[in-house]
């Protein structure tokens, strides 16, 4: 395990980790999920996405998955990726860091407090 968390993460890198947090995905699925989960605020080009994937692979935050879906549901050119325990730890730490920042912004009245029921 790594000693120091590489925080803060860029928005794009964090969004890719979040996209992989619920299961294996291929590049195009990651690209679409990042756009969807960010409400269109983070749109990755394929070049940017594959640069991020290369970095995440090198840093041990994701791995390429060898097990593939059934042939009728797959395209042999696709590569699938999975979040590693280290990647999940980094993503969770970044989410907690952002949550604290949001809480501080609410205290300073930069953001409205969430509605409670």
C-alpha positions as CSV (number, residue, x, y, z in Angstrom):
1,X,0.0,0.0,0.0
2,X,1.1,3.5,-0.7
3,X,2.1,5.8,2.2
4,X,0.7,9.2,1.0
5,X,-2.5,9.9,-0.7
6,X,-2.1,11.9,-3.9
7,X,-4.6,14.6,-3.1
8,X,-6.2,16.7,-4.4
9,X,-7.2,15.0,-7.6
10,X,-8.3,16.7,-10.7
11,X,-12.0,16.7,-11.4
12,X,-11.6,14.5,-14.4
13,X,-9.4,11.9,-12.6
14,X,-11.8,11.8,-9.6
15,X,-14.8,11.3,-11.9
16,X,-13.1,8.4,-13.7
17,X,-12.5,6.7,-10.3
18,X,-16.1,7.3,-9.3
19,X,-17.3,5.9,-12.6
20,X,-15.4,2.7,-11.8
21,X,-16.5,2.5,-8.2
22,X,-19.5,0.3,-9.0
23,X,-18.0,-2.1,-11.4
24,X,-15.8,-2.9,-14.4
25,X,-16.2,-0.6,-17.4
26,X,-14.6,-0.2,-20.8
27,X,-13.3,3.2,-22.0
28,X,-16.4,4.4,-23.8
29,X,-18.6,3.5,-20.9
30,X,-16.4,5.4,-18.6
31,X,-16.5,8.4,-20.9
32,X,-20.3,8.4,-21.0
33,X,-20.7,7.9,-17.3
34,X,-18.3,10.7,-16.4
35,X,-20.3,13.1,-18.6
36,X,-23.6,11.8,-17.1
37,X,-22.6,11.8,-13.4
38,X,-21.1,15.3,-13.7
39,X,-24.2,16.7,-15.3
40,X,-22.1,17.4,-18.4
41,X,-19.6,19.6,-16.5
42,X,-16.8,17.1,-17.1
43,X,-16.5,16.0,-20.8
44,X,-13.5,14.0,-21.6
45,X,-12.0,13.6,-25.0
46,X,-10.8,10.0,-25.8
47,X,-7.2,11.3,-25.7
48,X,-7.7,12.8,-22.2
49,X,-9.5,9.7,-20.9
50,X,-6.7,7.3,-22.1
51,X,-4.1,9.6,-20.6
52,X,-5.9,9.4,-17.3
53,X,-6.3,5.6,-17.6
54,X,-2.6,5.3,-18.3
55,X,-1.8,7.3,-15.2
56,X,-4.2,5.4,-13.0
57,X,-2.8,2.1,-14.2
58,X,0.8,3.3,-13.5
59,X,-0.2,4.5,-10.1
60,X,-2.0,1.2,-9.2
61,X,-5.4,2.8,-8.8
62,X,-7.0,0.7,-11.6
63,X,-6.1,-2.6,-13.4
64,X,-7.0,-3.9,-16.7
65,X,-9.5,-6.8,-16.4
66,X,-8.8,-9.9,-18.4
67,X,-12.2,-11.5,-17.8
68,X,-14.6,-10.4,-20.4
69,X,-18.4,-10.4,-21.0
70,X,-19.8,-13.1,-23.2
71,X,-18.8,-12.7,-26.9
72,X,-22.3,-11.7,-28.0
73,X,-22.2,-8.8,-25.5
74,X,-18.7,-7.7,-26.2
75,X,-16.4,-6.1,-28.8
76,X,-12.9,-7.7,-28.8
77,X,-11.3,-4.2,-29.2
78,X,-12.6,-3.1,-25.8
79,X,-10.4,-3.0,-22.7
80,X,-12.1,-3.2,-19.4
81,X,-10.8,-1.6,-16.2
82,X,-11.4,-2.2,-12.5
83,X,-10.8,0.0,-9.4
84,X,-8.2,-1.4,-7.1
85,X,-8.4,-1.2,-3.3
86,X,-5.8,1.6,-3.4
87,X,-7.9,3.4,-6.1
88,X,-11.0,3.1,-3.9
89,X,-9.1,4.4,-0.9
90,X,-7.8,7.4,-2.9
91,X,-11.3,8.1,-4.3
92,X,-12.9,7.9,-0.9
93,X,-10.3,10.2,0.7
94,X,-10.9,12.7,-2.1
95,X,-14.6,12.6,-1.6
96,X,-14.1,13.2,2.2
97,X,-11.7,16.1,1.4
98,X,-14.3,17.6,-0.8
99,X,-17.1,17.0,1.7
100,X,-15.1,18.9,4.4
101,X,-14.6,21.8,1.9
102,X,-18.3,21.9,1.2
103,X,-19.1,22.0,4.9
104,X,-16.7,24.9,5.4
105,X,-18.3,26.8,2.5
106,X,-21.7,26.2,4.1
107,X,-20.4,27.6,7.4
108,X,-19.3,30.7,5.6
109,X,-22.7,30.9,3.9
110,X,-21.2,30.5,0.4
111,X,-23.7,27.6,-0.1
112,X,-27.2,27.1,1.2
113,X,-27.6,24.5,3.8
114,X,-29.2,21.3,2.6
115,X,-32.9,20.9,3.1
116,X,-33.7,18.4,5.8
117,X,-37.0,16.6,6.2
